[in-house]
């Protein structure tokens, strides 16, 4: 029985064009002995999806292709013992939607080890409101906690706070009792960030430039950084002694114009957060924390509904920083 899929194809002149098509199940990729076929009910939009929809970043190597790095739904058929038809599941990462066909279709086929059972109390729509962005935010918070972060230690900085990762990080940290300082270059998002749990808004221009001094006043007890570049370099010099920055993105560039002084003189930790190849046990733990520590009413407030037909237009928009919060697509 055919189903709808948003397929991206590349013309001989290099032009990449997404279009909704009706396709048969035999076009889905196979992983012999490991395959699980899922009826996708919801998906979402991430920065990587924007790149895949537009042909940017070199993420897609083989066309035609179905993007969508996240999806949630129910198992249709399974070759592995862990899953049975009807089981609710969620998927993020593993290069699905990049090297492997993803969730921008009403049906997907992936390796069973890539799937995680949908946590109790979390709907498929809520899981996609979280998506890779929120999953990454939770991993960042857990990493900071593992390195000693506690609410009484002082303020926690969240850069790129109005984006997907930043929004969920702000909401989680706020609910856990942290004093969250949200960095944004969009003043109009201030009220939105305060509703999520930010105690203070810090304009991006105040922290976006490097300074000649490698160390400044000890200010932050922790940081979830989605920006990188000059902003991360500046933040490292403002961290309190022995505190940590969880690095989750590079919206401000991949280069890091910093010195080693914060690491040597203040024992600052720079924690790299990978959500793509994260081991399954870590995924299950993080999704359990999400179900427990994220206020679902706040999650709803940061969610915007979209359709499969709207995704081609939203792809360029998220690359330009024009998407606030999380986009959820019901299939």
Legacy VTK file of the C-alpha trace (Angstrom):
# vtk DataFile Version 3.0
C-alpha trace
ASCII
DATASET POLYDATA
POINTS 331 float
0.000 0.000 0.000
1.571 3.337 -1.009
2.294 6.084 1.498
3.377 9.734 1.385
7.020 10.730 1.636
8.870 14.023 1.289
11.659 13.112 -1.110
14.634 15.323 -1.871
16.250 14.842 -5.275
19.233 16.427 -6.993
19.243 17.501 -10.622
22.258 17.301 -12.948
22.896 21.012 -12.448
23.170 20.451 -8.668
19.780 21.900 -7.794
18.187 20.153 -4.808
14.393 20.008 -4.798
12.065 18.502 -2.163
8.652 17.168 -3.228
5.956 14.999 -1.696
5.508 11.699 -3.520
3.460 8.540 -3.096
5.808 5.551 -2.838
5.682 1.830 -2.128
7.180 0.146 0.933
9.737 -1.759 -1.133
11.642 1.506 -1.641
12.491 1.699 2.063
16.059 0.684 3.014
16.694 -2.778 4.447
18.868 -3.979 7.325
18.530 -7.779 7.004
17.803 -9.412 10.348
17.746 -6.052 12.119
14.922 -4.149 10.415
11.974 -2.606 12.198
9.297 -0.894 10.116
7.497 1.965 11.847
4.246 3.731 11.042
5.421 7.305 11.624
2.870 9.491 13.382
5.016 12.566 14.116
8.285 14.139 13.086
9.977 17.511 13.611
12.401 20.067 12.172
16.031 20.466 13.224
18.922 22.487 11.842
20.287 19.364 10.133
16.905 18.830 8.487
17.159 22.330 7.053
20.520 21.405 5.533
19.160 18.148 4.095
16.125 19.895 2.616
18.302 22.477 0.873
21.318 20.336 -0.020
23.622 22.180 2.369
26.400 20.833 4.545
27.077 17.750 2.432
25.004 15.624 4.813
23.129 13.795 2.054
25.446 11.768 -0.160
22.931 9.712 -2.148
19.782 10.924 -3.898
16.816 10.567 -3.954
16.557 10.851 -0.192
13.991 11.155 2.623
15.179 13.622 5.330
13.945 13.733 8.910
16.459 12.941 11.661
13.711 12.366 14.266
10.452 10.465 14.263
7.968 8.780 16.598
5.273 6.234 15.889
4.319 2.592 16.356
6.014 -0.574 15.190
4.413 -2.038 12.075
6.670 -5.094 11.775
9.890 -6.219 13.447
12.771 -8.621 12.830
14.178 -8.111 16.339
12.964 -9.507 19.656
12.952 -6.168 21.453
10.003 -4.785 19.507
6.587 -6.094 18.505
3.853 -4.623 16.295
2.040 -1.835 18.085
4.954 -0.816 20.342
5.334 2.980 20.603
8.882 4.048 19.721
11.020 7.131 19.190
14.166 7.662 17.127
16.802 10.387 17.106
20.270 10.351 15.604
22.273 7.439 14.126
22.557 9.472 10.878
18.956 8.629 10.043
17.660 11.366 7.757
21.236 11.931 6.542
22.843 8.669 5.367
19.669 6.600 5.921
16.105 7.440 4.912
14.382 9.291 7.730
11.116 10.397 9.239
9.654 12.713 6.601
7.391 9.894 5.457
4.388 8.033 6.784
6.548 4.916 7.103
10.196 4.316 7.987
12.459 1.268 8.222
15.502 1.346 10.501
17.724 -0.919 12.573
16.038 -2.033 15.772
18.995 -0.944 17.925
18.397 2.631 16.822
14.927 2.744 18.385
14.022 3.579 21.977
10.694 2.700 23.619
8.561 5.812 24.019
8.697 6.674 27.752
5.505 6.229 29.718
3.596 9.488 30.072
5.090 10.997 26.916
3.033 11.132 23.722
4.511 10.809 20.239
3.741 14.477 19.592
5.498 15.509 22.807
8.482 13.325 21.953
8.832 15.198 18.675
8.415 18.542 20.407
11.514 17.375 22.271
13.273 15.739 19.302
17.031 15.783 18.811
17.184 19.362 20.075
15.555 18.575 23.400
17.328 15.228 23.704
20.646 17.059 23.249
19.618 19.652 25.832
18.891 16.893 28.356
22.252 15.237 27.669
23.925 18.601 28.275
22.161 19.104 31.608
23.049 15.559 32.695
26.700 16.110 31.761
26.839 19.344 33.760
25.271 17.597 36.748
27.772 14.747 36.443
30.505 17.382 36.744
29.079 18.873 39.924
26.511 21.448 38.844
23.886 22.191 41.505
21.309 25.006 41.747
23.098 26.576 44.704
26.325 26.967 42.709
25.114 30.075 40.887
23.670 31.188 37.562
23.705 28.948 34.499
24.112 30.517 31.065
22.206 29.224 28.022
23.371 30.606 24.680
21.178 30.525 21.588
18.370 30.274 24.100
15.439 30.880 21.727
16.451 28.011 19.441
15.408 24.396 19.802
18.198 23.207 22.112
18.254 26.444 24.079
14.499 26.530 24.618
14.374 23.033 26.086
17.552 23.570 28.139
16.053 26.741 29.602
12.819 24.940 30.480
14.581 21.945 32.062
17.051 24.025 34.073
14.313 26.390 35.220
12.156 23.528 36.467
15.121 22.004 38.313
15.557 25.236 40.253
18.519 26.799 38.474
18.928 30.540 37.923
18.942 30.604 34.125
20.444 33.495 32.185
19.321 33.255 28.551
21.404 34.726 25.728
19.556 35.780 22.595
20.036 38.116 19.677
16.276 38.477 19.246
14.882 40.911 21.856
11.318 39.973 20.914
11.864 36.484 22.397
12.458 37.834 25.906
8.936 37.197 27.211
8.957 33.732 25.656
12.213 32.841 27.417
11.002 34.162 30.761
7.909 31.969 30.473
10.190 28.993 29.910
12.097 29.728 33.114
14.800 32.318 32.348
15.494 34.596 35.296
17.335 37.117 33.135
17.858 37.890 29.448
21.379 38.717 28.253
21.570 40.428 24.838
23.879 38.569 22.486
25.922 41.694 21.703
27.067 41.883 25.327
28.865 38.543 25.181
29.485 37.884 21.496
32.957 39.378 21.166
36.309 38.067 22.311
38.378 40.202 24.647
42.117 40.498 25.070
41.978 39.222 28.648
41.864 35.412 28.826
40.070 35.604 32.180
37.253 37.839 33.372
35.220 37.870 36.578
34.002 34.426 37.654
30.321 34.599 36.756
28.776 31.338 35.554
28.384 28.065 37.436
27.551 26.268 34.201
26.711 26.854 30.565
24.812 25.112 27.782
26.376 26.578 24.648
24.698 26.190 21.259
26.720 28.939 19.559
30.440 28.176 19.747
32.898 30.553 18.077
33.779 33.849 19.704
30.922 33.606 22.195
32.151 30.295 23.579
35.678 31.697 23.854
34.325 34.622 25.873
32.197 32.399 28.116
35.149 30.138 28.971
36.930 33.135 30.497
33.877 33.946 32.639
33.328 30.502 34.176
33.671 29.976 37.904
36.533 27.825 39.177
36.102 24.141 38.329
32.842 24.674 36.462
31.810 23.349 33.061
30.498 24.336 29.656
28.457 21.786 27.688
29.106 22.420 23.992
26.145 21.428 21.816
26.344 23.542 18.651
28.251 25.889 16.373
25.768 28.476 15.145
28.517 31.082 15.640
31.176 29.102 13.786
33.418 26.079 14.301
36.594 28.030 15.101
37.374 28.641 18.770
39.484 31.807 19.228
40.368 30.988 22.839
43.415 30.314 25.024
44.081 27.396 27.361
44.254 29.765 30.362
40.698 29.066 31.663
41.503 25.346 31.692
44.889 25.741 33.375
44.168 28.465 35.935
40.514 27.828 36.751
40.123 24.140 35.991
37.261 24.869 33.586
35.805 21.865 31.758
34.621 21.929 28.141
32.208 19.027 27.646
31.406 17.895 24.119
27.830 16.646 23.737
27.156 14.159 20.943
23.577 13.020 20.415
23.986 11.187 17.096
25.914 8.053 18.097
25.035 8.070 21.790
24.862 4.555 23.297
21.370 3.144 23.771
21.584 3.003 27.586
22.315 6.741 27.696
19.377 7.392 25.377
16.945 5.491 27.561
18.202 7.344 30.659
17.913 10.739 28.957
14.388 10.082 27.679
13.388 9.003 31.173
14.715 12.276 32.567
12.881 14.219 29.874
9.586 12.599 30.835
10.259 13.489 34.476
12.004 16.873 34.378
10.406 18.733 31.467
7.171 20.613 32.130
4.825 19.437 29.394
2.762 22.632 29.552
5.923 24.615 28.828
6.784 22.164 26.083
3.425 22.864 24.466
4.078 26.602 24.699
7.314 26.304 22.706
5.762 24.079 20.025
4.517 25.143 16.605
2.461 22.771 14.440
3.334 22.287 10.774
2.467 19.959 7.922
4.625 17.818 5.676
3.823 20.247 2.848
5.241 23.181 4.854
8.626 21.606 5.584
10.344 22.640 2.303
9.682 26.301 3.135
10.676 25.874 6.788
14.047 24.325 5.889
15.700 27.577 4.753
13.978 29.453 7.573
15.564 27.395 10.349
18.990 27.864 8.731
18.474 31.624 8.921
17.554 31.487 12.618
13.939 32.288 11.870
12.339 29.380 13.749
11.534 29.840 17.443
11.157 26.804 19.676
10.130 23.451 18.263
8.204 22.451 15.127
6.018 19.316 15.256
4.633 17.670 12.138
1.708 15.253 12.507
1.643 12.700 9.695
LINES 1 332
331 0 1 2 3 4 5 6 7 8 9 10 11 12 13 14 15 16 17 18 19 20 21 22 23 24 25 26 27 28 29 30 31 32 33 34 35 36 37 38 39 40 41 42 43 44 45 46 47 48 49 50 51 52 53 54 55 56 57 58 59 60 61 62 63 64 65 66 67 68 69 70 71 72 73 74 75 76 77 78 79 80 81 82 83 84 85 86 87 88 89 90 91 92 93 94 95 96 97 98 99 100 101 102 103 104 105 106 107 108 109 110 111 112 113 114 115 116 117 118 119 120 121 122 123 124 125 126 127 128 129 130 131 132 133 134 135 136 137 138 139 140 141 142 143 144 145 146 147 148 149 150 151 152 153 154 155 156 157 158 159 160 161 162 163 164 165 166 167 168 169 170 171 172 173 174 175 176 177 178 179 180 181 182 183 184 185 186 187 188 189 190 191 192 193 194 195 196 197 198 199 200 201 202 203 204 205 206 207 208 209 210 211 212 213 214 215 216 217 218 219 220 221 222 223 224 225 226 227 228 229 230 231 232 233 234 235 236 237 238 239 240 241 242 243 244 245 246 247 248 249 250 251 252 253 254 255 256 257 258 259 260 261 262 263 264 265 266 267 268 269 270 271 272 273 274 275 276 277 278 279 280 281 282 283 284 285 286 287 288 289 290 291 292 293 294 295 296 297 298 299 300 301 302 303 304 305 306 307 308 309 310 311 312 313 314 315 316 317 318 319 320 321 322 323 324 325 326 327 328 329 330
